Amino acid sequence: MVRVDSIFRCGQLVTPRGSDVLKGDEMSHIEAIDDAGLAVKGGIVVDAGRYGSISSRYDGRLRDLGDRLVLPGFVDSHSHIVFSGSRERELGMKLSGRSYMEILDSGGGILSTVRKTRRATGRELEQESSGRLQRMVEGGVTSFEIKSGYGLNLKDELKMLAVASGLGHGLPTVPTYLGAHALPPEKSRKDYIDEIVGRHLPEVRKRSLSAYCDIFIEKGAFTLEEARAVLSTAGKSGFMLTAHVDEFSETGGAALASELGAVSVSHLAYTPRSEFSSLAANGVTGIILPSTPLFSMGTRYPDARSMISEGMSVAIGSDLSPNSWNESILLSCTLAVYNCRLRQEEAIVAATLNSACAIGLGKVAGSLEGGKRADFACFDIDDYSKLFYMYSPNPVHSVFSAGKKIASNRSSLHME
């Protein structure tokens, strides 16, 4: 028998397979193993299969999770966890009919958060943000993408990225530079684009604070021409590219990002179906954010069913931010099922393997198979088919990272 650290037993283990994104019809391909076992050594999965087979071939400490469902830890491929303050006053503005861009134009929205984030020290920012991350861990997320974008100057963008880099307490965390999130009130458009291209991008690369560059392409944010200047320079500087596109209107941003070799684009609520086949052909993952229209009081959701029909890979992110204060990836997945028409298997793939691949973690996270981190969530559910049917604020029983329990019954984040 092969000696391992732990053998986990559970009622049902569900996982996609591989280290590459699943596209189109492949997104329905998951493996569901009843009466399952998971062998773990050194924080890495050694093997997964039926418990009888695993226990006959491996020797280690038995950790019985009961007749519960186990999934790979969720991967949040689009979040804005690091920021200071809150914007609850804006809910009343939304209820009175004011749009996202109208609130931004009046000095609220992103600019309100920018003022608070600039005033916060790095330590204060870490304290505020860590509580949000902790609650997301308790909801089953074990890997994170975290964007900057509330500094809008070099000093505070670097501050945000530094906080994001250390926020995960050892969990896989991918900081993304988003200096082009909004136009800072003290700068002209040209001056700020020049500053991003000439100062921000070189300094972020020099300090190795982010491998990804993002930009918000939208009316009232940044134009296609400005996006081309930022993303082209970033790509030549060695950044991997992504972009916020078509959140509130059709912008052409998806086509531009695809042309420039982006690995992903997010939102896609107004992206026409005619662009999906090109995104698929160029290997661009569509990261859908179904909680964003909910919190923005919109009615337009990404057409994920058509994305998959056209052969795209689809991932799911929370878009946790002051505008869309959603700390539950399960809420995002449930909305993806009901409003974006993902099948349950596709939603699981989108929130695990495809999200991991979208942020460069496909070789270490997103599935439970030999050689990957033993990051997983255990649910008080006995079959995955009930996961998005029986909605609960948090059906997670416990969460494991590298084989160690880091959350249980909504308790505080801790390490064994």
C-alpha positions as CSV (number, residue, x, y, z in Angstrom):
1,M,0.0,0.0,0.0
2,V,1.1,3.6,-0.7
3,R,1.4,5.8,2.4
4,V,-0.4,9.1,2.2
5,D,-1.2,11.8,4.8
6,S,-5.0,11.5,4.6
7,I,-7.8,9.6,3.0
8,F,-11.0,11.6,2.8
9,R,-14.3,9.8,2.4
10,C,-17.5,11.5,1.2
11,G,-20.9,10.6,-0.2
12,Q,-20.3,12.1,-3.7
13,L,-17.2,13.6,-5.3
14,V,-17.8,15.7,-8.4
15,T,-15.1,17.2,-10.5
16,P,-14.1,18.2,-14.0
17,R,-10.9,16.8,-15.4
18,G,-7.8,18.3,-16.9
19,S,-5.7,21.5,-16.8
20,D,-7.2,23.3,-19.8
21,V,-10.5,25.2,-20.2
22,L,-13.5,23.1,-21.3
23,K,-15.3,24.7,-24.3
24,G,-18.8,24.4,-25.7
25,D,-20.3,21.0,-25.2
26,E,-17.3,19.9,-23.2
27,M,-18.5,22.0,-20.3
28,S,-21.1,19.3,-19.5
29,H,-18.3,16.9,-18.8
30,I,-17.9,16.2,-15.1
31,E,-17.2,13.1,-13.2
32,A,-19.6,12.2,-10.3
33,I,-18.2,9.5,-8.0
34,D,-20.6,8.0,-5.4
35,D,-19.1,6.7,-2.1
36,A,-15.9,8.5,-3.0
37,G,-12.4,8.6,-1.6
38,L,-9.6,11.2,-2.0
39,A,-6.0,10.4,-1.2
40,V,-3.9,13.4,-0.2
41,K,-0.2,13.8,0.5
42,G,1.7,17.0,1.1
43,G,-1.3,19.0,0.3
44,I,-1.6,17.5,-3.2
45,V,-4.2,15.1,-4.5
46,V,-2.6,11.7,-5.1
47,D,-5.7,9.9,-6.4
48,A,-9.5,10.1,-6.4
49,G,-12.1,7.4,-7.0
50,R,-14.5,5.0,-5.3
51,Y,-13.7,4.8,-1.6
52,G,-13.3,1.0,-1.7
53,S,-10.6,1.3,-4.4
54,I,-8.8,4.2,-2.7
55,S,-8.7,2.6,0.7
56,S,-7.4,-0.7,-0.7
57,R,-4.4,1.0,-2.3
58,Y,-3.5,3.8,0.1
59,D,-2.8,3.9,3.8
60,G,-3.3,7.1,5.7
61,R,-5.4,8.9,8.3
62,L,-9.1,8.5,7.5
63,R,-11.1,11.7,7.5
64,D,-14.8,10.9,7.1
65,L,-16.9,13.7,5.7
66,G,-20.1,11.7,5.9
67,D,-22.6,11.4,3.0
68,R,-21.9,14.9,1.8
69,L,-21.1,16.3,-1.6
70,V,-17.5,17.4,-2.3
71,L,-16.5,19.7,-5.1
72,P,-13.2,21.3,-6.1
73,G,-12.8,24.6,-4.3
74,F,-14.5,27.4,-6.2
75,V,-12.2,29.8,-8.1
76,D,-13.4,33.4,-8.2
77,S,-12.1,34.7,-11.6
78,H,-13.3,38.3,-11.2
79,S,-13.5,40.2,-8.0
80,H,-12.8,43.6,-6.5
81,I,-12.3,42.4,-2.9
82,V,-9.7,45.2,-2.0
83,F,-11.4,48.5,-1.4
84,S,-12.3,50.8,1.5
85,G,-15.7,51.9,2.7
86,S,-19.2,51.2,1.4
87,R,-21.8,52.8,-0.8
88,E,-25.1,51.9,0.7
89,R,-26.5,55.3,0.0
90,E,-26.5,54.5,-3.7
91,L,-29.1,51.8,-3.3
92,G,-31.7,54.6,-2.8
93,M,-30.4,56.4,-5.9
94,K,-30.8,53.2,-7.9
95,L,-34.3,52.7,-6.6
96,S,-35.1,56.2,-7.7
97,G,-34.1,55.3,-11.2
98,R,-30.5,56.7,-11.4
99,S,-28.2,54.6,-13.6
100,Y,-24.7,53.4,-12.8
101,M,-23.2,56.0,-15.1
102,E,-25.4,58.8,-13.7
103,I,-24.2,58.0,-10.2
104,L,-20.6,58.0,-11.4
105,D,-21.0,61.3,-13.2
106,S,-22.3,62.9,-10.0
107,G,-19.1,61.9,-8.1
108,G,-20.4,58.7,-6.6
109,G,-19.8,55.2,-7.7
110,I,-16.2,54.2,-8.3
111,L,-15.0,57.8,-7.5
112,S,-16.6,57.6,-4.1
113,T,-14.7,54.4,-3.4
114,V,-11.5,55.9,-4.8
115,R,-11.6,58.8,-2.2
116,K,-12.0,56.3,0.6
117,T,-9.4,53.9,-0.7
118,R,-6.8,56.6,-1.2
119,R,-7.2,57.7,2.4
120,A,-6.8,54.2,3.8
121,T,-3.4,52.9,4.8
122,G,-2.3,49.5,3.5
123,R,-3.0,48.0,6.9
124,E,-6.5,49.5,7.1
125,L,-7.2,48.3,3.6
126,E,-6.0,44.8,4.5
127,Q,-8.2,44.7,7.6
128,E,-11.3,45.7,5.7
129,S,-10.7,43.4,2.8
130,S,-9.7,40.3,4.7
131,G,-13.2,40.0,6.3
132,R,-14.7,39.9,2.8
133,L,-12.3,37.3,1.7
134,Q,-12.9,35.2,4.8
135,R,-16.6,35.1,4.2
136,M,-16.0,34.0,0.6
137,V,-13.8,31.2,1.8
138,E,-16.6,30.1,4.1
139,G,-18.7,30.0,1.0
140,G,-16.3,27.5,-0.7
141,V,-13.9,29.7,-2.6
142,T,-10.3,28.6,-2.3
143,S,-8.6,30.6,-5.2
144,F,-9.1,34.3,-6.0
145,E,-8.5,36.9,-8.7
146,I,-8.4,40.4,-7.1
147,K,-8.3,43.6,-9.0
148,S,-6.9,47.0,-8.2
149,G,-8.7,50.0,-9.7
150,Y,-9.8,52.2,-6.8
151,G,-6.5,54.1,-6.5
152,L,-6.3,55.7,-10.0
153,N,-2.8,56.9,-9.3
154,L,0.4,55.1,-9.2
155,K,0.9,55.1,-5.4
156,D,-2.5,53.8,-4.5
157,E,-2.8,51.3,-7.3
158,L,0.5,49.8,-6.1
159,K,-0.9,49.8,-2.5
160,M,-3.9,47.9,-3.6
161,L,-1.9,45.3,-5.5
162,A,0.4,44.8,-2.6
163,V,-2.6,44.2,-0.3
164,A,-4.2,41.8,-2.8
165,S,-0.9,39.9,-3.1
166,G,-0.8,39.1,0.6
167,L,-4.5,38.8,1.3
168,G,-5.0,35.1,0.7
169,H,-3.0,33.7,3.6
170,G,-1.5,31.1,1.4
171,L,-4.5,30.5,-0.9
172,P,-3.8,30.9,-4.6
173,T,-4.4,34.6,-5.3
174,V,-4.0,36.4,-8.6
175,P,-3.8,40.2,-8.4
176,T,-4.9,42.1,-11.6
177,Y,-3.9,45.7,-12.4
178,L,-7.0,47.7,-13.3
179,G,-5.7,51.3,-13.2
180,A,-8.0,52.0,-16.2
181,H,-11.2,51.5,-14.1
182,A,-12.4,55.1,-14.2
183,L,-10.9,58.5,-15.1
184,P,-9.5,60.2,-11.9
185,P,-11.1,63.6,-11.4
186,E,-7.8,65.4,-11.3
187,K,-6.5,64.2,-14.7
188,S,-7.5,64.7,-18.3
189,R,-8.1,61.6,-20.3
190,K,-4.9,62.0,-22.3
191,D,-2.8,62.7,-19.3
192,Y,-4.1,59.6,-17.4
193,I,-3.7,57.3,-20.4
194,D,-0.1,58.6,-20.8
195,E,0.4,58.0,-17.1
196,I,-0.9,54.4,-17.2
197,V,1.3,53.6,-20.3
198,G,4.4,55.5,-19.2
199,R,4.5,54.9,-15.4
200,H,1.9,52.5,-14.1
201,L,2.6,49.5,-16.4
202,P,6.4,49.6,-16.1
203,E,6.3,50.0,-12.3
204,V,3.8,47.2,-11.8
205,R,5.9,44.9,-13.9
206,K,9.1,46.0,-12.2
207,R,7.7,45.1,-8.8
208,S,6.1,41.9,-10.1
209,L,2.8,42.8,-8.5
210,S,0.6,41.6,-11.3
211,A,0.8,39.5,-14.4
212,Y,-2.6,40.7,-15.8
213,C,-3.8,44.1,-17.1
214,D,-7.5,44.9,-17.2
215,I,-9.5,47.9,-18.5
216,F,-13.1,49.0,-18.3
217,I,-14.4,49.6,-21.8
218,E,-17.7,51.4,-21.6
219,K,-19.5,54.7,-22.4
220,G,-18.4,57.0,-19.6
221,A,-15.3,54.9,-18.8
222,F,-12.7,54.2,-21.5
223,T,-13.0,54.2,-25.3
224,L,-11.8,51.6,-27.8
225,E,-8.9,53.8,-28.8
226,E,-7.8,54.3,-25.2
227,A,-8.2,50.6,-24.6
228,R,-6.1,49.8,-27.6
229,A,-3.3,52.1,-26.3
230,V,-3.3,50.5,-22.8
231,L,-3.8,46.9,-23.8
232,S,-1.3,47.0,-26.7
233,T,1.4,48.5,-24.4
234,A,0.6,46.0,-21.7
235,G,0.8,43.1,-24.0
236,K,4.2,44.2,-25.4
237,S,5.3,44.6,-21.7
238,G,4.5,41.0,-21.0
239,F,1.1,41.3,-19.3
240,M,-1.7,38.9,-20.0
241,L,-4.7,40.8,-21.1
242,T,-8.3,40.9,-20.0
243,A,-11.1,43.5,-20.1
244,H,-14.5,44.6,-18.8
245,V,-16.7,44.7,-21.9
246,D,-20.3,45.3,-22.8
247,E,-21.6,45.7,-19.2
248,F,-24.2,48.4,-20.0
249,S,-24.0,48.7,-23.8
250,E,-22.5,47.1,-26.9
251,T,-19.0,48.7,-27.1
252,G,-17.0,46.5,-29.5
253,G,-14.6,45.8,-26.6
254,A,-14.9,42.1,-26.9
255,A,-13.7,42.1,-30.5
256,L,-10.8,44.4,-29.6
257,A,-9.7,42.3,-26.7
258,S,-9.9,39.2,-28.9
259,E,-7.9,40.9,-31.6
260,L,-5.2,41.8,-29.1
261,G,-4.9,38.3,-27.7
262,A,-6.8,38.7,-24.4
263,V,-7.2,35.5,-22.3
264,S,-10.6,36.6,-21.1
265,V,-13.3,39.2,-21.2
266,S,-15.8,39.9,-18.4
267,H,-19.5,40.9,-18.2
268,L,-20.6,40.4,-21.8
269,A,-24.2,41.3,-21.1
270,Y,-24.6,43.3,-24.3
271,T,-22.1,41.4,-26.5
272,P,-23.9,40.3,-29.7
273,R,-24.0,36.6,-30.5
274,S,-22.1,37.3,-33.7
275,E,-18.9,37.9,-31.7
276,F,-19.0,34.6,-29.8
277,S,-17.6,32.4,-32.5
278,S,-14.6,34.8,-33.0
279,L,-14.0,34.8,-29.2
280,A,-14.2,31.0,-29.2
281,A,-11.8,30.7,-32.2
282,N,-9.3,32.9,-30.5
283,G,-9.5,31.0,-27.2
284,V,-10.9,33.9,-25.2
285,T,-12.8,32.8,-22.0
286,G,-16.0,34.7,-21.3
287,I,-16.3,35.4,-17.6
288,I,-19.9,36.0,-16.8
289,L,-20.9,38.0,-13.7
290,P,-24.6,37.3,-13.2
291,S,-24.9,39.1,-9.9
292,T,-23.9,42.4,-11.5
293,P,-27.2,43.0,-13.3
294,L,-29.0,42.1,-10.1
295,F,-27.3,44.7,-8.0
296,S,-27.3,47.3,-10.8
297,M,-31.0,46.7,-11.2
298,G,-30.5,45.7,-14.8
299,T,-32.6,43.2,-16.8
300,R,-29.9,42.1,-19.4
301,Y,-27.9,39.0,-18.5
302,P,-25.1,37.4,-20.4
303,D,-26.3,35.0,-23.1
304,A,-24.2,32.1,-21.8
305,R,-26.3,29.5,-23.6
306,S,-25.3,31.0,-26.9
307,M,-21.7,31.4,-25.9
308,I,-21.5,27.6,-25.2
309,S,-23.4,26.8,-28.5
310,E,-20.8,28.8,-30.4
311,G,-18.0,26.9,-28.7
312,M,-16.8,29.4,-26.1
313,S,-15.4,28.6,-22.7
314,V,-17.4,30.2,-20.0
315,A,-16.3,31.0,-16.4
316,I,-18.1,32.6,-13.5
317,G,-17.0,35.4,-11.2
318,S,-18.6,37.1,-8.2
319,D,-17.8,40.7,-9.2
320,L,-17.7,41.4,-5.5
321,S,-17.3,45.2,-5.3
322,P,-19.0,48.2,-3.7
323,N,-21.5,48.3,-6.5
324,S,-22.2,44.6,-6.5
325,W,-21.6,43.5,-2.9
326,N,-21.9,39.8,-3.5
327,E,-19.7,37.6,-1.3
328,S,-21.4,34.4,-2.5
329,I,-20.1,32.6,-5.5
330,L,-23.0,30.2,-5.1
331,L,-25.4,33.1,-5.7
332,S,-23.5,33.9,-8.9
333,C,-23.7,30.3,-10.0
334,T,-27.4,30.1,-9.2
335,L,-28.1,33.2,-11.2
336,A,-26.0,31.7,-14.0
337,V,-28.3,28.7,-14.0
338,Y,-31.6,30.6,-13.8
339,N,-30.8,33.8,-15.8
340,C,-28.0,32.8,-18.1
341,R,-29.3,29.2,-18.7
342,L,-26.2,27.3,-17.8
343,R,-26.8,23.6,-17.0
344,Q,-25.8,22.6,-13.5
345,E,-22.7,20.7,-14.8
346,E,-21.7,23.7,-16.8
347,A,-22.0,26.0,-13.8
348,I,-19.8,23.8,-11.8
349,V,-17.2,23.7,-14.5
350,A,-17.4,27.5,-15.0
351,A,-16.8,28.2,-11.3
352,T,-14.0,25.7,-10.9
353,L,-11.8,24.5,-13.8
354,N,-12.6,27.2,-16.3
355,S,-12.2,30.0,-13.8
356,A,-8.9,28.5,-12.7
357,C,-7.7,28.5,-16.3
358,A,-8.9,32.0,-16.9
359,I,-6.5,33.3,-14.3
360,G,-3.6,31.0,-14.9
361,L,-4.2,28.5,-12.2
362,G,-5.4,25.5,-14.3
363,K,-2.4,23.4,-13.5
364,V,-2.9,23.7,-9.7
365,A,-6.6,24.3,-9.1
366,G,-10.1,23.8,-10.4
367,S,-10.3,20.0,-10.3
368,L,-9.6,17.1,-7.9
369,E,-7.1,14.8,-9.6
370,G,-3.6,13.7,-9.2
371,G,-1.0,16.4,-9.0
372,K,-3.3,19.3,-8.1
373,R,-3.8,21.1,-4.8
374,A,-6.2,19.4,-2.4
375,D,-8.5,22.4,-2.3
376,F,-12.2,21.4,-1.9
377,A,-15.5,22.3,-0.4
378,C,-17.8,19.9,1.4
379,F,-21.6,20.6,1.3
380,D,-24.5,19.6,3.4
381,I,-26.0,18.2,0.2
382,D,-25.9,14.5,-0.9
383,D,-26.0,15.0,-4.7
384,Y,-24.8,17.8,-7.0
385,S,-28.2,17.9,-8.8
386,K,-29.6,19.6,-5.7
387,L,-26.9,22.3,-5.5
388,F,-28.6,25.1,-7.5
389,Y,-32.1,23.7,-6.9
390,M,-32.1,23.9,-3.1
391,Y,-30.8,27.4,-2.6
392,S,-29.4,28.2,0.8
393,P,-27.4,31.3,1.9
394,N,-24.5,28.9,2.6
395,P,-24.8,25.1,2.3
396,V,-21.1,24.7,2.8
397,H,-20.2,22.4,5.7
398,S,-16.4,22.8,5.6
399,V,-13.6,24.0,3.3
400,F,-10.1,22.6,2.8
401,S,-7.0,24.1,1.3
402,A,-4.0,21.9,0.6
403,G,-5.8,19.2,2.5
404,K,-6.2,21.3,5.7
405,K,-9.5,22.5,7.0
406,I,-9.7,26.3,6.8
407,A,-13.4,26.9,7.4
408,S,-16.2,25.0,9.1
409,N,-19.8,25.8,9.7
410,R,-19.2,29.5,8.9
411,S,-16.5,29.8,11.5
412,S,-13.6,32.2,11.1
413,L,-10.9,31.5,8.7
414,H,-8.2,29.5,10.4
415,M,-5.4,27.1,9.5
416,E,-5.0,23.6,11.0
